[in-house]
């Protein structure tokens, strides 16, 4: 986790997901196998897809750009 993002390592460029629940915007928490929202019980798999409601949309992807030896979120 970096701030309000969860960075997913991968081949090449890393991917990032917003930690804002797509139901009402509460901050989701990483749990084994995915993410869980403490406010209303939404659960997401490790890729950010909802697996239990009330959220129906996946966690929002955040674009990253290389900067120096690291990565920054693009707005």
C-alpha positions as CSV (number, residue, x, y, z in Angstrom):
1,X,0.0,0.0,0.0
2,X,1.1,3.5,-0.8
3,X,-1.2,6.2,0.5
4,X,-4.6,5.5,-1.0
5,X,-3.3,3.1,-3.6
6,X,-2.4,-0.6,-3.7
7,X,0.4,-1.3,-6.1
8,X,0.2,-4.7,-7.8
9,X,3.6,-5.9,-9.0
10,X,3.8,-7.5,-12.4
11,X,5.8,-8.1,-15.5
12,X,7.0,-4.7,-16.7
13,X,5.1,-1.7,-15.3
14,X,3.3,-2.2,-12.0
15,X,-0.5,-1.6,-11.8
16,X,-2.2,0.3,-9.0
17,X,-5.7,0.2,-7.7
18,X,-7.5,2.9,-5.7
19,X,-8.4,1.8,-2.2
20,X,-11.7,3.7,-2.3
21,X,-14.7,1.3,-2.2
22,X,-16.9,1.8,-5.3
23,X,-20.0,1.6,-3.1
24,X,-19.7,4.7,-1.0
25,X,-15.9,5.5,-1.0
26,X,-14.8,4.0,2.3
27,X,-11.2,2.9,2.4
28,X,-10.9,-0.9,1.7
29,X,-8.4,-3.0,3.5
30,X,-6.1,-5.7,2.0
31,X,-7.1,-9.1,3.2
32,X,-5.9,-12.6,2.1
33,X,-7.0,-13.0,-1.5
34,X,-8.3,-9.5,-2.0
35,X,-9.8,-6.5,-0.3
36,X,-12.6,-5.9,2.2
37,X,-14.6,-2.7,2.9
38,X,-15.2,-2.3,6.7
39,X,-18.2,0.1,6.2
40,X,-20.7,-2.1,4.4
41,X,-19.0,-5.4,3.8
42,X,-18.1,-5.3,0.1
43,X,-15.4,-7.7,-0.9
44,X,-13.1,-7.6,-3.9
45,X,-10.8,-10.3,-5.3
46,X,-7.0,-9.7,-5.7
47,X,-7.6,-7.9,-9.1
48,X,-10.2,-5.5,-7.6
49,X,-13.3,-7.2,-9.0
50,X,-16.3,-7.2,-6.6
51,X,-17.1,-10.7,-5.3
52,X,-19.7,-9.6,-2.6
53,X,-21.9,-6.6,-2.4
54,X,-23.1,-4.0,-2.1
55,X,-20.3,-2.8,-4.4
56,X,-21.0,-3.7,-8.1
57,X,-18.0,-1.9,-9.8
58,X,-14.4,-3.0,-9.6
59,X,-11.8,-0.9,-7.7
60,X,-10.6,1.9,-9.9
61,X,-7.3,1.4,-11.7
62,X,-4.8,4.2,-11.3
63,X,-2.3,4.9,-14.1
64,X,1.4,5.0,-13.1
65,X,4.2,6.7,-14.9
66,X,7.9,6.1,-14.5
67,X,9.8,8.9,-12.7
68,X,13.5,8.5,-11.8
69,X,13.9,5.1,-10.3
70,X,10.3,4.8,-9.2
71,X,6.7,5.4,-10.3
72,X,4.2,8.2,-9.7
73,X,0.4,8.2,-10.1
74,X,-0.9,10.1,-13.1
75,X,-3.9,12.4,-12.6
